[in-house]
Amino acid sequence: MTRLFGTTRALRGWSLANLIANSAIILTGGVVRVSGSGLGCSQWPKCTPDSYVTLPANGLHGVIEFGNRLLTFALIIVAVGAILAAWRARDNGAPVPRIRMISVLVMLGIVLQAVVGGVTVWVRLSPYLVAIHLLLSAALVSICTWGVRLAWHRIPTVAGAVPVTLTRVAYVLTWVAVYLGTLVTGSGPHAGDLSSPRTGLDLETIAKIHAVSVWLLVALSISFVVTLRSRQSYEFLGVLLLQGAVGYVQYFTGLPRGLIIVHLLGVCLVMIASTNLTLSVRRPTAAHGVTNAQDLASS
């Protein structure tokens, strides 16, 4: 048990597994949507009015949707492992409260996500509730990224007030871009089921607004490369450019199903990179100011 939950290596493994699992569920959710299997299980928590599992009459759509539901149990198992590892983790012999808090938040988020997914089925895949479903998963990816940084003892670098503030602005703008992306999805052709409603928004208009938010993020990421010159800033710029390229190819090729899954992978990578960048820098504290003054006096 000690090797499985009671070591630094175990904590890192469970934290990384949490991140991978919560990213993977976004991709499998995308498979459910583009395959038209969103109502393959027409009920929740049951799959059909008479069964908790899919039946042969539900066909492939039922298998895909029910399989995605089963993955929630895998996420819970991983989350429990992360909680146990977090509770046994020590930093110089002392407990690490933040890693404990994060592991519990992830577990609560998974449960909430399952409930939202069920309500989404009840309302026949309302595009706005489907958007909330994705945003919750994106939030879990962001929280898990924080957990990975803590498990690896990644210490933020001291930076100036302006670049630190701009990283926070970029993080907020990342959420704006992801939300606008859900509106594009909710206005497009892949609803998850032929009977599901759409937003009614003009697809071309909302897609262009979404593109503007991404270009603003690219401009900010270039400023981080110039001012911070950190690995995190290069990673953020790189994933934004890749995600933008996939988005444009999607737009000009009529939203092919395969590229939608790739784009969802990009959402995960952008959230990870944005969170990692934001947590990688911090403002100088008073202690830093005293140290700098002493260094100047002795020079």
C-alpha positions as CSV (number, residue, x, y, z in Angstrom):
1,M,0.0,0.0,0.0
2,T,2.9,2.4,0.8
3,R,4.3,2.0,-2.7
4,L,0.9,2.5,-4.3
5,F,-0.2,5.5,-2.3
6,G,2.4,6.6,0.2
7,T,5.3,7.8,-1.9
8,T,6.1,11.0,-3.9
9,R,6.3,8.8,-7.1
10,A,2.8,7.4,-6.3
11,L,1.4,10.9,-5.8
12,R,2.8,12.1,-9.1
13,G,1.4,9.0,-10.9
14,W,-2.1,9.4,-9.5
15,S,-2.1,13.2,-10.2
16,L,-1.0,12.6,-13.8
17,A,-3.6,9.8,-14.2
18,N,-6.2,12.3,-13.0
19,L,-5.2,14.7,-15.7
20,I,-5.1,12.1,-18.4
21,A,-8.5,10.6,-17.4
22,N,-10.3,13.9,-17.3
23,S,-8.9,14.9,-20.7
24,A,-9.8,11.5,-22.2
25,I,-13.5,11.8,-21.1
26,I,-13.6,15.0,-23.2
27,L,-12.5,13.1,-26.3
28,T,-14.9,10.2,-25.7
29,G,-17.7,12.7,-25.2
30,G,-16.7,14.1,-28.6
31,V,-17.0,10.6,-30.2
32,V,-20.5,10.3,-28.7
33,R,-21.5,13.6,-30.3
34,V,-20.0,13.2,-33.7
35,S,-21.3,9.7,-34.0
36,G,-24.8,10.8,-33.3
37,S,-25.0,8.6,-30.1
38,G,-25.9,11.3,-27.6
39,L,-29.3,9.7,-27.0
40,G,-28.1,6.1,-27.5
41,C,-29.2,5.8,-23.9
42,S,-32.4,7.7,-23.8
43,Q,-32.7,7.8,-20.0
44,W,-30.6,8.6,-17.0
45,P,-29.5,7.1,-14.7
46,K,-31.0,4.1,-16.6
47,C,-30.0,3.6,-20.2
48,T,-33.6,2.6,-21.2
49,P,-36.8,2.8,-19.2
50,D,-36.4,-0.9,-18.3
51,S,-32.6,-1.3,-18.1
52,Y,-29.5,0.2,-16.6
53,V,-27.4,-1.2,-19.5
54,T,-27.7,-0.8,-23.2
55,L,-29.8,-3.4,-25.1
56,P,-29.3,-4.9,-28.6
57,A,-32.2,-2.8,-29.8
58,N,-30.2,0.4,-29.1
59,G,-27.5,-0.7,-31.6
60,L,-24.1,0.9,-31.9
61,H,-25.3,4.2,-30.6
62,G,-26.3,2.6,-27.4
63,V,-23.0,0.9,-27.1
64,I,-21.0,4.1,-27.6
65,E,-23.1,6.2,-25.2
66,F,-23.2,3.5,-22.5
67,G,-19.4,3.0,-22.9
68,N,-18.9,6.6,-22.3
69,R,-21.0,6.4,-19.1
70,L,-18.9,3.5,-17.9
71,L,-15.8,5.6,-18.1
72,T,-17.1,7.8,-15.3
73,F,-16.5,4.8,-13.0
74,A,-12.9,4.7,-14.2
75,L,-12.5,8.4,-13.4
76,I,-13.9,7.8,-9.9
77,I,-11.4,5.0,-9.3
78,V,-8.5,7.3,-10.4
79,A,-9.8,10.2,-8.3
80,V,-10.0,7.9,-5.2
81,G,-6.5,6.8,-5.8
82,A,-5.4,10.5,-6.1
83,I,-7.2,11.3,-2.8
84,L,-5.5,8.5,-0.9
85,A,-2.1,9.5,-2.3
86,A,-2.7,13.1,-1.4
87,W,-3.7,12.3,2.1
88,R,-0.5,10.3,2.6
89,A,1.7,12.9,0.9
90,R,4.2,14.8,3.0
91,D,6.4,17.8,2.3
92,N,9.3,17.7,4.7
93,G,7.3,15.6,7.0
94,A,4.2,17.8,7.0
95,P,0.9,17.2,5.2
96,V,0.2,19.1,1.9
97,P,-3.2,20.7,2.3
98,R,-3.5,22.1,-1.2
99,I,-2.9,18.8,-2.9
100,R,-5.6,17.3,-0.6
101,M,-8.0,20.1,-1.5
102,I,-7.4,19.6,-5.2
103,S,-7.9,15.9,-5.1
104,V,-11.3,16.3,-3.3
105,L,-12.3,19.0,-5.8
106,V,-11.7,16.7,-8.7
107,M,-13.8,14.0,-7.1
108,L,-16.7,16.4,-6.5
109,G,-16.3,17.7,-10.0
110,I,-16.6,14.2,-11.5
111,V,-19.8,13.5,-9.5
112,L,-21.2,16.9,-10.6
113,Q,-20.3,16.2,-14.2
114,A,-22.1,12.9,-14.1
115,V,-25.3,14.6,-12.8
116,V,-25.0,17.4,-15.5
117,G,-24.6,14.7,-18.1
118,G,-27.8,13.0,-16.9
119,V,-29.7,16.3,-17.0
120,T,-28.4,16.9,-20.5
121,V,-30.0,13.6,-21.6
122,W,-33.3,14.7,-19.9
123,V,-33.4,17.9,-21.9
124,R,-32.6,16.1,-25.2
125,L,-29.1,17.5,-25.5
126,S,-29.8,21.2,-25.2
127,P,-26.7,22.9,-26.8
128,Y,-26.4,25.3,-23.8
129,L,-26.3,22.4,-21.3
130,V,-23.9,20.4,-23.5
131,A,-21.7,23.5,-23.4
132,I,-21.8,23.5,-19.6
133,H,-20.9,19.8,-19.7
134,L,-17.8,20.5,-21.7
135,L,-16.9,23.6,-19.6
136,L,-17.0,21.5,-16.4
137,S,-14.6,19.0,-18.0
138,A,-12.3,21.8,-19.0
139,A,-12.4,23.1,-15.4
140,L,-11.4,19.6,-14.1
141,V,-8.5,19.5,-16.6
142,S,-7.4,22.9,-15.3
143,I,-7.6,21.8,-11.6
144,C,-5.8,18.5,-12.4
145,T,-3.0,20.5,-14.1
146,W,-2.6,22.5,-10.8
147,G,-2.4,19.2,-9.0
148,V,0.3,17.9,-11.3
149,R,2.4,21.0,-10.7
150,L,2.0,20.6,-6.9
151,A,2.9,16.9,-7.1
152,W,6.1,17.7,-9.0
153,H,6.9,20.6,-6.7
154,R,6.9,23.2,-9.5
155,I,7.8,26.5,-7.9
156,P,6.5,29.6,-9.7
157,T,9.1,32.1,-11.0
158,V,9.1,35.7,-9.7
159,A,8.2,38.1,-12.6
160,G,7.1,41.7,-13.0
161,A,3.5,42.8,-12.1
162,V,2.6,43.4,-15.8
163,P,3.5,40.0,-17.2
164,V,2.0,38.2,-14.2
165,T,-1.3,40.2,-14.6
166,L,-1.3,39.4,-18.4
167,T,-1.0,35.7,-17.7
168,R,-4.2,36.0,-15.6
169,V,-5.9,37.9,-18.4
170,A,-4.8,35.2,-20.8
171,Y,-6.3,32.5,-18.5
172,V,-9.6,34.3,-18.4
173,L,-9.5,34.9,-22.2
174,T,-8.8,31.2,-22.6
175,W,-12.1,30.5,-20.9
176,V,-13.9,33.0,-23.2
177,A,-12.5,31.3,-26.3
178,V,-13.5,27.9,-25.0
179,Y,-17.0,29.1,-24.3
180,L,-17.3,30.7,-27.7
181,G,-16.1,27.4,-29.2
182,T,-19.0,25.6,-27.5
183,L,-21.4,28.1,-29.1
184,V,-19.8,27.3,-32.5
185,T,-20.4,23.6,-31.7
186,G,-24.0,24.2,-30.6
187,S,-24.7,26.1,-33.9
188,G,-23.0,23.5,-36.1
189,P,-24.2,20.2,-37.7
190,H,-23.0,17.7,-35.1
191,A,-25.7,17.9,-32.4
192,G,-25.2,14.4,-30.9
193,D,-28.6,13.3,-32.2
194,L,-30.8,14.2,-35.2
195,S,-33.6,15.4,-32.9
196,S,-31.5,17.6,-30.7
197,P,-32.0,21.4,-30.9
198,R,-29.4,23.9,-32.1
199,T,-28.7,27.4,-30.7
200,G,-30.1,29.2,-33.8
201,L,-27.0,31.4,-33.9
202,D,-25.4,32.1,-37.3
203,L,-22.6,29.6,-37.5
204,E,-20.3,31.9,-39.6
205,T,-20.7,34.9,-37.3
206,I,-20.1,33.0,-34.1
207,A,-17.1,31.2,-35.6
208,K,-15.5,34.5,-36.6
209,I,-16.0,35.9,-33.1
210,H,-14.5,32.7,-31.7
211,A,-11.5,33.2,-34.1
212,V,-11.0,36.8,-32.8
213,S,-10.7,35.6,-29.2
214,V,-8.1,33.0,-30.3
215,W,-6.1,35.6,-32.2
216,L,-6.1,37.8,-29.1
217,L,-4.7,34.9,-27.1
218,V,-2.0,34.4,-29.8
219,A,-1.0,38.0,-29.4
220,L,-0.8,37.7,-25.7
221,S,1.2,34.4,-26.0
222,I,3.7,36.2,-28.3
223,S,4.2,38.9,-25.6
224,F,4.9,36.2,-23.1
225,V,7.5,34.6,-25.3
226,V,9.2,38.0,-25.6
227,T,9.0,39.0,-21.9
228,L,9.1,35.7,-20.0
229,R,11.0,33.5,-22.4
230,S,9.9,30.5,-20.4
231,R,9.2,27.0,-21.5
232,Q,5.5,27.5,-20.5
233,S,5.2,30.6,-22.8
234,Y,6.6,28.7,-25.8
235,E,4.2,25.7,-25.0
236,F,1.2,28.1,-24.8
237,L,2.0,29.7,-28.1
238,G,2.7,26.4,-29.8
239,V,-0.6,24.7,-28.8
240,L,-2.6,27.9,-29.7
241,L,-1.1,27.9,-33.2
242,L,-1.8,24.2,-33.6
243,Q,-5.4,24.6,-32.3
244,G,-6.0,27.6,-34.5
245,A,-4.7,25.7,-37.6
246,V,-7.1,22.8,-36.9
247,G,-10.0,25.3,-36.4
248,Y,-9.4,26.9,-39.7
249,V,-9.1,23.6,-41.5
250,Q,-12.4,22.5,-39.9
251,Y,-14.1,25.7,-41.0
252,F,-13.0,25.5,-44.6
253,T,-13.7,21.7,-44.9
254,G,-17.2,21.6,-43.5
255,L,-16.4,20.3,-39.9
256,P,-15.3,16.8,-40.6
257,R,-15.9,14.4,-37.7
258,G,-12.3,13.4,-37.2
259,L,-11.0,16.9,-37.0
260,I,-13.6,17.7,-34.3
261,I,-12.0,15.1,-32.1
262,V,-8.6,16.6,-32.8
263,H,-9.9,20.0,-32.0
264,L,-11.2,18.7,-28.6
265,L,-7.8,17.3,-27.9
266,G,-6.6,20.9,-28.6
267,V,-9.0,22.2,-26.0
268,C,-7.4,20.0,-23.4
269,L,-3.9,21.0,-24.4
270,V,-4.8,24.7,-24.4
271,M,-6.4,24.5,-21.0
272,I,-3.3,22.6,-19.7
273,A,-0.9,25.1,-21.2
274,S,-2.9,28.2,-20.1
275,T,-3.1,26.9,-16.5
276,N,0.5,25.9,-16.4
277,L,1.6,29.3,-17.7
278,T,-0.6,31.2,-15.2
279,L,0.8,29.1,-12.3
280,S,4.4,29.4,-13.4
281,V,4.8,33.0,-12.5
282,R,4.0,35.2,-9.5
283,R,4.6,38.7,-8.3
284,P,7.6,39.5,-6.0
285,T,6.8,39.4,-2.3
286,A,8.0,41.8,0.4
287,A,10.7,39.3,1.3
288,H,12.0,39.4,-2.3
289,G,12.1,43.2,-2.1
290,V,14.2,43.1,1.1
291,T,16.6,40.6,-0.4
292,N,17.0,42.7,-3.5
293,A,17.7,45.8,-1.4
294,Q,20.3,44.0,0.6
295,D,22.0,42.7,-2.6
296,L,22.2,46.2,-4.0
297,A,23.6,47.6,-0.7
298,S,26.4,45.0,-0.6
299,S,27.3,45.4,-4.3
